[in-house]
């Protein structure tokens, strides 16, 4: 876990021990550190998350990759934001207008947090697993399996009204079966009977069932691409 204390003293503290600019209060400092910690936890580029929040403050909502941010409330002094990923809630938080103005200006690469580097990987390289090895606590992993079922593609709407095409496939290895959602261009890449290699994927619970989750860091390769 990232310490809330910023290691660079002249950034985090002003005269007489008070938070220095742009940290006009300790709560602002804590809020900013929380955003950094949130990006690290979910393996999101911190600068993209900050830019997206700032844009949502101005425009009402914003998104990048599979992350969406919606402004739920706004006054002269603060804004309340809902942050989701793959339509799953990551956080809902209240940010002061001081912090929101600063998000557009901050050079995250110039700040140093104890236990955190904006460019470091939080985990080692993903290892090869089998379906029987996957559980809710599984982090990043690779897996190779055969597609045994594939649903008819259908249109789904995000909560923001954006359209996506979805087909759910069932994959199988010698240890078991599991579902894998294919989105948009990935759908036509694979058919029943194909061997698929999934690299750097995650696991999530959907409607009470474990399934493989694909995000921007995940690679899907067919048997021919691996040769």
LUMSEDREN-351595 format. One record per atom (N, C-alpha, C): residue number from 1; residue in one letter; x, y, z. Coordinates in pm, whole numbers, padded with zeros to 5 digits. Example, Ala and Ser with C-alpha at 12.3 -4.5 7.8 and 13.67 -1.06 7.14 Angstrom:
2
  nr rest      u      v      w
   1    a  01319 -00569  00780
   1    a  01230 -00450  00780
   1    a  01320 -00330  00780
   2    s  01285 -00225  00708
   2    s  01367 -00106  00714
   2    s  01290  00003  00787
//
This chain:
227
  nr rest      u      v      w
   1    x  00085 -00119  00000
   1    x  00000  00000  00000
   1    x  00089  00125  00000
   2    x  00044  00228 -00069
   2    x  00122  00351 -00079
   2    x  00101  00436  00044
   3    x  00208  00486  00099
   3    x  00197  00580  00209
   3    x  00136  00709  00158
   4    x  00053  00775  00242
   4    x -00008  00900  00200
   4    x  00091  01015  00205
   5    x  00205  00994  00268
   5    x  00303  01102  00279
   5    x  00388  01110  00154
   6    x  00395  01229  00093
   6    x  00479  01250 -00022
   6    x  00622  01268  00024
   7    x  00712  01196 -00040
   7    x  00850  01196  00006
   7    x  00920  01329 -00022
   8    x  00877  01400 -00127
   8    x  00941  01527 -00159
   8    x  00890  01635 -00065
   9    x  00971  01674  00030
   9    x  00927  01759  00140
   9    x  00875  01893  00093
  10    x  00941  01958 -00004
  10    x  00899  02092 -00043
  10    x  00768  02090 -00119
  11    x  00725  01975 -00170
  11    x  00596  01965 -00236
  11    x  00484  01948 -00135
  12    x  00509  01864 -00032
  12    x  00402  01827  00059
  12    x  00385  01923  00175
  13    x  00489  01996  00212
  13    x  00481  02080  00330
  13    x  00525  02222  00304
  14    x  00450  02316  00360
  14    x  00487  02455  00351
  14    x  00545  02502  00483
  15    x  00535  02630  00506
  15    x  00589  02686  00629
  15    x  00512  02634  00751
  16    x  00585  02617  00863
  16    x  00528  02575  00990
  16    x  00455  02442  00980
  17    x  00498  02357  00887
  17    x  00442  02224  00880
  17    x  00309  02214  00808
  18    x  00257  02323  00755
  18    x  00129  02317  00685
  18    x  00150  02264  00543
  19    x  00047  02199  00486
  19    x  00059  02155  00348
  19    x  00088  02272  00255
  20    x  00188  02256  00170
  20    x  00224  02364  00080
  20    x  00143  02361 -00049
  21    x  00157  02465 -00131
  21    x  00087  02472 -00258
  21    x  00129  02353 -00345
  22    x  00035  02287 -00416
  22    x -00107  02321 -00423
  22    x -00190  02261 -00311
  23    x -00125  02206 -00210
  23    x -00198  02141 -00100
  23    x -00239  02246  00003
  24    x -00355  02307 -00017
  24    x -00402  02409  00075
  24    x -00460  02349  00202
  25    x -00480  02219  00203
  25    x -00530  02152  00323
  25    x -00479  02009  00321
  26    x -00479  01949  00438
  26    x -00438  01810  00448
  26    x -00534  01720  00371
  27    x -00663  01756  00368
  27    x -00761  01674  00296
  27    x -00732  01673  00146
  28    x -00683  01788  00091
  28    x -00644  01791 -00050
  28    x -00527  01696 -00076
  29    x -00431  01698  00013
  29    x -00315  01611 -00001
  29    x -00358  01464  00003
  30    x -00446  01431  00097
  30    x -00494  01294  00110
  30    x -00574  01253 -00015
  31    x -00656  01344 -00066
  31    x -00736  01314 -00186
  31    x -00647  01285 -00306
  32    x -00542  01366 -00323
  32    x -00453  01344 -00437
  32    x -00378  01212 -00422
  33    x -00330  01184 -00301
  33    x -00260  01058 -00278
  33    x -00352  00939 -00302
  34    x -00480  00954 -00269
  34    x -00576  00847 -00293
  34    x -00591  00820 -00443
  35    x -00594  00924 -00524
  35    x -00604  00905 -00669
  35    x -00483  00830 -00724
  36    x -00365  00863 -00673
  36    x -00245  00792 -00716
  36    x -00253  00646 -00675
  37    x -00296  00623 -00551
  37    x -00307  00486 -00503
  37    x -00411  00407 -00582
  38    x -00521  00473 -00619
  38    x -00625  00409 -00698
  38    x -00573  00367 -00835
  39    x -00495  00453 -00898
  39    x -00440  00420 -01030
  39    x -00343  00303 -01021
  40    x -00264  00299 -00914
  40    x -00170  00190 -00895
  40    x -00243  00057 -00872
  41    x -00345  00061 -00786
  41    x -00420 -00060 -00753
  41    x -00482 -00122 -00877
  42    x -00535 -00039 -00966
  42    x -00606 -00090 -01084
  42    x -00519 -00089 -01210
  43    x -00389 -00064 -01193
  43    x -00293 -00065 -01303
  43    x -00336  00028 -01416
  44    x -00371  00149 -01377
  44    x -00411  00253 -01472
  44    x -00302  00360 -01473
  45    x -00275  00414 -01590
  45    x -00176  00522 -01600
  45    x -00228  00644 -01523
  46    x -00151  00688 -01425
  46    x -00198  00794 -01335
  46    x -00233  00922 -01408
  47    x -00150  00964 -01501
  47    x -00176  01090 -01572
  47    x -00306  01084 -01652
  48    x -00337  00967 -01709
  48    x -00462  00952 -01784
  48    x -00582  00963 -01691
  49    x -00572  00903 -01574
  49    x -00682  00910 -01478
  49    x -00706  01055 -01435
  50    x -00600  01128 -01406
  50    x -00614  01267 -01363
  50    x -00673  01354 -01474
  51    x -00626  01336 -01596
  51    x -00681  01412 -01710
  51    x -00828  01382 -01730
  52    x -00866  01255 -01714
  52    x -01004  01214 -01735
  52    x -01096  01275 -01629
  53    x -01049  01278 -01505
  53    x -01129  01339 -01399
  53    x -01148  01488 -01426
  54    x -01041  01554 -01467
  54    x -01051  01697 -01497
  54    x -01149  01722 -01611
  55    x -01145  01638 -01715
  55    x -01236  01655 -01828
  55    x -01381  01630 -01784
  56    x -01402  01532 -01696
  56    x -01536  01505 -01645
  56    x -01588  01622 -01562
  57    x -01499  01688 -01491
  57    x -01536  01806 -01414
  57    x -01591  01915 -01506
  58    x -01528  01930 -01622
  58    x -01568  02035 -01717
  58    x -01688  01992 -01800
  59    x -01684  01867 -01852
  59    x -01783  01822 -01950
  59    x -01896  01738 -01891
  60    x -01881  01693 -01768
  60    x -01984  01610 -01708
  60    x -01950  01463 -01704
  61    x -01882  01414 -01806
  61    x -01836  01276 -01808
  61    x -01721  01262 -01906
  62    x -01643  01158 -01887
  62    x -01526  01134 -01970
  62    x -01488  00987 -01959
  63    x -01406  00940 -02054
  63    x -01364  00800 -02049
  63    x -01234  00782 -02124
  64    x -01162  00677 -02089
  64    x -01046  00632 -02165
  64    x -01033  00482 -02144
  65    x -00994  00413 -02252
  65    x -00984  00268 -02248
  65    x -01116  00213 -02191
  66    x -01112  00136 -02084
  66    x -01235  00080 -02026
  66    x -01274  00148 -01895
  67    x -01222  00269 -01874
  67    x -01252  00346 -01753
  67    x -01345  00463 -01789
  68    x -01451  00480 -01709
  68    x -01545  00591 -01731
  68    x -01560  00670 -01602
  69    x -01572  00800 -01616
  69    x -01587  00889 -01501
  69    x -01706  00982 -01527
  70    x -01796  00988 -01431
  70    x -01914  01073 -01444
  70    x -01922  01169 -01326
  71    x -01947  01295 -01356
  71    x -01966  01394 -01251
  71    x -02108  01381 -01197
  72    x -02119  01349 -01068
  72    x -02251  01329 -01007
  72    x -02306  01455 -00944
  73    x -02217  01543 -00901
  73    x -02260  01666 -00834
  73    x -02151  01770 -00848
  74    x -02188  01897 -00857
  74    x -02088  02002 -00869
  74    x -02138  02129 -00801
  75    x -02051  02192 -00722
  75    x -02076  02323 -00666
  75    x -01953  02409 -00696
  76    x -01951  02531 -00646
  76    x -01834  02616 -00666
  76    x -01712  02562 -00592
  77    x -01736  02485 -00488
  77    x -01626  02442 -00403
  77    x -01578  02299 -00426
  78    x -01662  02213 -00485
  78    x -01622  02074 -00499
  78    x -01703  02004 -00609
  79    x -01658  01884 -00645
  79    x -01730  01798 -00737
  79    x -01730  01655 -00683
  80    x -01837  01581 -00711
  80    x -01846  01440 -00672
  80    x -01843  01356 -00798
  81    x -01757  01254 -00801
  81    x -01734  01177 -00923
  81    x -01750  01028 -00897
  82    x -01810  00959 -00995
  82    x -01821  00814 -00994
  82    x -01724  00758 -01097
  83    x -01634  00671 -01054
  83    x -01533  00612 -01142
  83    x -01565  00463 -01158
  84    x -01582  00418 -01282
  84    x -01612  00278 -01309
  84    x -01513  00221 -01409
  85    x -01498  00089 -01405
  85    x -01413  00019 -01501
  85    x -01486 -00107 -01544
  86    x -01504 -00124 -01675
  86    x -01586 -00234 -01725
  86    x -01722 -00234 -01657
  87    x -01774 -00112 -01633
  87    x -01904 -00091 -01571
  87    x -01909 -00140 -01426
  88    x -01794 -00167 -01366
  88    x -01786 -00202 -01224
  88    x -01733 -00080 -01148
  89    x -01796 -00047 -01035
  89    x -01759  00072 -00960
  89    x -01620  00056 -00898
  90    x -01531  00149 -00927
  90    x -01400  00154 -00865
  90    x -01401  00246 -00743
  91    x -01467  00362 -00757
  91    x -01466  00459 -00648
  91    x -01570  00567 -00675
  92    x -01620  00625 -00567
  92    x -01696  00750 -00575
  92    x -01632  00844 -00474
  93    x -01592  00961 -00520
  93    x -01517  01049 -00433
  93    x -01552  01195 -00456
  94    x -01522  01274 -00354
  94    x -01547  01418 -00355
  94    x -01412  01489 -00362
  95    x -01397  01579 -00461
  95    x -01273  01651 -00480
  95    x -01301  01801 -00478
  96    x -01215  01876 -00411
  96    x -01233  02020 -00406
  96    x -01197  02083 -00540
  97    x -01247  02203 -00564
  97    x -01217  02272 -00689
  97    x -01068  02303 -00700
  98    x -00999  02318 -00586
  98    x -00854  02342 -00588
  98    x -00782  02222 -00650
  99    x -00816  02103 -00602
  99    x -00755  01982 -00657
  99    x -00792  01964 -00803
 100    x -00917  01989 -00838
 100    x -00962  01969 -00976
 100    x -00888  02061 -01073
 101    x -00863  02184 -01032
 101    x -00786  02275 -01118
 101    x -00642  02225 -01132
 102    x -00588  02171 -01026
 102    x -00449  02127 -01026
 102    x -00426  02003 -01112
 103    x -00529  01919 -01129
 103    x -00511  01793 -01202
 103    x -00461  01816 -01344
 104    x -00501  01925 -01405
 104    x -00461  01954 -01543
 104    x -00317  02001 -01551
 105    x -00263  02051 -01440
 105    x -00130  02110 -01441
 105    x -00021  02019 -01387
 106    x -00059  01920 -01308
 106    x  00040  01841 -01237
 106    x  00126  01757 -01332
 107    x  00253  01755 -01306
 107    x  00346  01665 -01375
 107    x  00371  01548 -01281
 108    x  00297  01439 -01301
 108    x  00303  01329 -01206
 108    x  00443  01269 -01199
 109    x  00517  01279 -01308
 109    x  00652  01223 -01308
 109    x  00748  01297 -01218
 110    x  00711  01421 -01180
 110    x  00800  01500 -01094
 110    x  00773  01478 -00946
 111    x  00667  01407 -00913
 111    x  00631  01382 -00774
 111    x  00679  01244 -00732
 112    x  00722  01234 -00608
 112    x  00767  01105 -00556
 112    x  00688  01070 -00430
 113    x  00623  00956 -00433
 113    x  00550  00906 -00318
 113    x  00626  00789 -00259
 114    x  00623  00778 -00126
 114    x  00689  00665 -00063
 114    x  00626  00535 -00112
 115    x  00710  00445 -00161
 115    x  00662  00316 -00207
 115    x  00598  00318 -00343
 116    x  00612  00430 -00416
 116    x  00544  00439 -00546
 116    x  00630  00512 -00648
 117    x  00632  00456 -00766
 117    x  00688  00524 -00882
 117    x  00585  00519 -00992
 118    x  00555  00632 -01060
 118    x  00450  00632 -01161
 118    x  00472  00533 -01273
 119    x  00595  00490 -01294
 119    x  00623  00401 -01406
 119    x  00649  00258 -01365
 120    x  00654  00231 -01233
 120    x  00687  00097 -01193
 120    x  00569  00003 -01206
 121    x  00596 -00126 -01225
 121    x  00493 -00227 -01228
 121    x  00467 -00274 -01086
 122    x  00340 -00289 -01051
 122    x  00306 -00331 -00916
 122    x  00326 -00480 -00897
 123    x  00336 -00555 -01003
 123    x  00347 -00698 -00991
 123    x  00453 -00748 -01088
 124    x  00498 -00871 -01064
 124    x  00592 -00933 -01155
 124    x  00521 -00974 -01282
 125    x  00598 -01021 -01380
 125    x  00539 -01064 -01506
 125    x  00441 -01178 -01482
 126    x  00327 -01179 -01553
 126    x  00227 -01285 -01531
 126    x  00281 -01422 -01569
 127    x  00240 -01524 -01494
 127    x  00281 -01661 -01521
 127    x  00171 -01740 -01590
 128    x  00207 -01854 -01646
 128    x  00110 -01942 -01712
 128    x  00034 -02023 -01607
 129    x -00099 -02020 -01616
 129    x -00185 -02095 -01526
 129    x -00281 -02181 -01605
 130    x -00352 -02268 -01533
 130    x -00460 -02346 -01592
 130    x -00591 -02298 -01529
 131    x -00702 -02335 -01590
 131    x -00832 -02286 -01544
 131    x -00857 -02322 -01398
 132    x -00816 -02442 -01357
 132    x -00838 -02485 -01218
 132    x -00763 -02397 -01118
 133    x -00661 -02325 -01165
 133    x -00580 -02241 -01076
 133    x -00642 -02104 -01050
 134    x -00745 -02066 -01127
 134    x -00799 -01931 -01120
 134    x -00901 -01917 -01008
 135    x -00894 -01803 -00939
 135    x -00990 -01772 -00833
 135    x -01002 -01620 -00823
 136    x -01087 -01572 -00734
 136    x -01111 -01427 -00724
 136    x -00986 -01350 -00684
 137    x -00890 -01418 -00620
 137    x -00768 -01352 -00575
 137    x -00656 -01357 -00679
 138    x -00680 -01424 -00793
 138    x -00578 -01433 -00896
 138    x -00553 -01296 -00956
 139    x -00427 -01258 -00969
 139    x -00393 -01130 -01030
 139    x -00372 -01150 -01180
 140    x -00265 -01101 -01234
 140    x -00237 -01115 -01376
 140    x -00187 -01256 -01408
 141    x -00231 -01310 -01523
 141    x -00192 -01446 -01558
 141    x -00201 -01467 -01709
 142    x -00139 -01573 -01757
 142    x -00151 -01620 -01895
 142    x -00222 -01754 -01893
 143    x -00293 -01785 -02002
 143    x -00365 -01912 -02009
 143    x -00385 -01950 -02154
 144    x -00377 -02079 -02183
 144    x -00401 -02129 -02318
 144    x -00510 -02236 -02312
 145    x -00611 -02224 -02399
 145    x -00724 -02317 -02394
 145    x -00790 -02324 -02531
 146    x -00887 -02414 -02542
 146    x -00961 -02434 -02666
 146    x -01101 -02376 -02651
 147    x -01148 -02308 -02756
 147    x -01284 -02253 -02756
 147    x -01382 -02365 -02791
 148    x -01477 -02393 -02702
 148    x -01573 -02502 -02724
 148    x -01714 -02451 -02749
 149    x -01743 -02327 -02712
 149    x -01875 -02267 -02738
 149    x -01857 -02119 -02765
 150    x -01949 -02064 -02845
 150    x -01944 -01921 -02875
 150    x -02086 -01871 -02895
 151    x -02123 -01765 -02822
 151    x -02258 -01712 -02831
 151    x -02272 -01620 -02952
 152    x -02396 -01601 -02994
 152    x -02424 -01507 -03103
 152    x -02392 -01365 -03058
 153    x -02318 -01288 -03137
 153    x -02286 -01151 -03097
 153    x -02411 -01068 -03075
 154    x -02405 -00979 -02976
 154    x -02518 -00891 -02947
 154    x -02467 -00753 -02908
 155    x -02554 -00656 -02922
 155    x -02521 -00518 -02887
 155    x -02553 -00496 -02739
 156    x -02457 -00440 -02666
 156    x -02481 -00402 -02527
 156    x -02451 -00253 -02513
 157    x -02519 -00190 -02421
 157    x -02500 -00047 -02396
 157    x -02433 -00027 -02261
 158    x -02333  00061 -02258
 158    x -02275  00099 -02131
 158    x -02373  00191 -02060
 159    x -02347  00218 -01932
 159    x -02437  00307 -01858
 159    x -02434  00448 -01913
 160    x -02333  00478 -01998
 160    x -02324  00611 -02059
 160    x -02388  00612 -02198
 161    x -02447  00498 -02240
 161    x -02515  00492 -02369
 161    x -02426  00455 -02486
 162    x -02301  00417 -02460
 162    x -02211  00379 -02568
 162    x -02234  00234 -02607
 163    x -02236  00204 -02739
 163    x -02264  00070 -02787
 163    x -02138 -00014 -02801
 164    x -02146 -00140 -02760
 164    x -02039 -00238 -02777
 164    x -02100 -00366 -02831
 165    x -02020 -00442 -02904
 165    x -02063 -00574 -02950
 165    x -01996 -00679 -02861
 166    x -02076 -00775 -02812
 166    x -02026 -00875 -02718
 166    x -02062 -01015 -02763
 167    x -01966 -01104 -02757
 167    x -01989 -01247 -02773
 167    x -01913 -01319 -02662
 168    x -01981 -01407 -02590
 168    x -01917 -01479 -02481
 168    x -01879 -01619 -02528
 169    x -01753 -01655 -02512
 169    x -01708 -01788 -02550
 169    x -01678 -01869 -02424
 170    x -01691 -02000 -02436
 170    x -01651 -02091 -02330
 170    x -01521 -02156 -02372
 171    x -01420 -02146 -02287
 171    x -01291 -02206 -02318
 171    x -01265 -02325 -02225
 172    x -01183 -02418 -02273
 172    x -01161 -02542 -02198
 172    x -01016 -02584 -02208
 173    x -00958 -02623 -02094
 173    x -00831 -02693 -02095
 173    x -00852 -02824 -02019
 174    x -00747 -02898 -01995
 174    x -00764 -03029 -01932
 174    x -00809 -03021 -01787
 175    x -00810 -02900 -01731
 175    x -00846 -02886 -01590
 175    x -00987 -02832 -01569
 176    x -01051 -02777 -01673
 176    x -01185 -02723 -01652
 176    x -01229 -02630 -01764
 177    x -01343 -02564 -01739
 177    x -01402 -02470 -01835
 177    x -01424 -02334 -01768
 178    x -01426 -02229 -01853
 178    x -01450 -02094 -01803
 178    x -01498 -02007 -01917
 179    x -01571 -01901 -01885
 179    x -01622 -01809 -01986
 179    x -01526 -01692 -02007
 180    x -01523 -01647 -02132
 180    x -01437 -01534 -02170
 180    x -01518 -01442 -02261
 181    x -01541 -01316 -02224
 181    x -01612 -01222 -02312
 181    x -01519 -01170 -02422
 182    x -01567 -01170 -02543
 182    x -01495 -01111 -02656
 182    x -01570 -00985 -02698
 183    x -01495 -00877 -02716
 183    x -01557 -00748 -02747
 183    x -01516 -00701 -02886
 184    x -01612 -00647 -02959
 184    x -01589 -00576 -03085
 184    x -01500 -00654 -03182
 185    x -01382 -00602 -03217
 185    x -01298 -00663 -03320
 185    x -01246 -00802 -03283
 186    x -01242 -00834 -03154
 186    x -01193 -00965 -03113
 186    x -01289 -01078 -03153
 187    x -01416 -01044 -03172
 187    x -01518 -01148 -03196
 187    x -01488 -01228 -03321
 188    x -01455 -01162 -03431
 188    x -01431 -01231 -03558
 188    x -01295 -01299 -03565
 189    x -01211 -01277 -03467
 189    x -01078 -01337 -03468
 189    x -01079 -01485 -03428
 190    x -01187 -01529 -03358
 190    x -01186 -01663 -03301
 190    x -01316 -01737 -03328
 191    x -01303 -01870 -03347
 191    x -01418 -01956 -03374
 191    x -01411 -02078 -03283
 192    x -01523 -02150 -03276
 192    x -01525 -02275 -03200
 192    x -01421 -02372 -03259
 193    x -01343 -02433 -03173
 193    x -01238 -02524 -03216
 193    x -01100 -02461 -03217
 194    x -01094 -02327 -03214
 194    x -00965 -02259 -03214
 194    x -00897 -02270 -03077
 195    x -00766 -02272 -03080
 195    x -00688 -02258 -02958
 195    x -00658 -02111 -02938
 196    x -00683 -02061 -02819
 196    x -00660 -01920 -02789
 196    x -00562 -01908 -02674
 197    x -00466 -01820 -02688
 197    x -00374 -01789 -02579
 197    x -00409 -01651 -02526
 198    x -00431 -01643 -02397
 198    x -00470 -01519 -02329
 198    x -00353 -01475 -02242
 199    x -00302 -01357 -02267
 199    x -00185 -01310 -02193
 199    x -00220 -01185 -02112
 200    x -00175 -01184 -01987
 200    x -00191 -01069 -01897
 200    x -00338 -01036 -01872
 201    x -00415 -01139 -01839
 201    x -00557 -01121 -01812
 201    x -00583 -01114 -01663
 202    x -00708 -01086 -01629
 202    x -00752 -01083 -01490
 202    x -00873 -01175 -01473
 203    x -00917 -01194 -01350
 203    x -01037 -01270 -01320
 203    x -01136 -01176 -01252
 204    x -01264 -01189 -01285
 204    x -01366 -01111 -01216
 204    x -01489 -01197 -01193
 205    x -01571 -01154 -01099
 205    x -01697 -01220 -01071
 205    x -01808 -01147 -01146
 206    x -01884 -01220 -01227
 206    x -01993 -01160 -01305
 206    x -02117 -01247 -01288
 207    x -02223 -01187 -01234
 207    x -02348 -01256 -01209
 207    x -02325 -01387 -01132
 208    x -02239 -01377 -01031
 208    x -02213 -01490 -00944
 208    x -02122 -01597 -00999
 209    x -02061 -01569 -01114
 209    x -01976 -01668 -01179
 209    x -01840 -01608 -01213
 210    x -01733 -01683 -01187
 210    x -01601 -01638 -01226
 210    x -01587 -01641 -01377
 211    x -01527 -01536 -01432
 211    x -01493 -01537 -01574
 211    x -01367 -01456 -01597
 212    x -01306 -01479 -01712
 212    x -01184 -01408 -01746
 212    x -01219 -01267 -01792
 213    x -01141 -01171 -01748
 213    x -01165 -01031 -01783
 213    x -01051 -00981 -01873
 214    x -01089 -00918 -01982
 214    x -00993 -00865 -02080
 214    x -00991 -00713 -02068
 215    x -00871 -00654 -02058
 215    x -00861 -00509 -02056
 215    x -00751 -00465 -02152
 216    x -00710 -00340 -02141
 216    x -00614 -00285 -02238
 216    x -00477 -00351 -02230
 217    x -00446 -00417 -02118
 217    x -00317 -00482 -02102
 217    x -00318 -00627 -02152
 218    x -00435 -00677 -02184
 218    x -00450 -00818 -02222
 218    x -00425 -00838 -02372
 219    x -00358 -00948 -02405
 219    x -00338 -00987 -02545
 219    x -00410 -01118 -02570
 220    x -00483 -01125 -02683
 220    x -00549 -01248 -02725
 220    x -00485 -01294 -02855
 221    x -00431 -01416 -02856
 221    x -00361 -01468 -02971
 221    x -00423 -01600 -03016
 222    x -00438 -01616 -03148
 222    x -00487 -01742 -03202
 222    x -00370 -01839 -03217
 223    x -00402 -01966 -03244
 223    x -00298 -02067 -03259
 223    x -00201 -02034 -03370
 224    x -00248 -01975 -03480
 224    x -00161 -01943 -03593
 224    x -00066 -01828 -03560
 225    x -00114 -01733 -03477
 225    x -00029 -01619 -03440
 225    x  00084 -01660 -03349
 226    x  00071 -01771 -03279
 226    x  00173 -01815 -03186
 226    x  00286 -01891 -03255
 227    x  00261 -01935 -03376
 227    x  00361 -02014 -03448
 227    x  00475 -01925 -03499
//
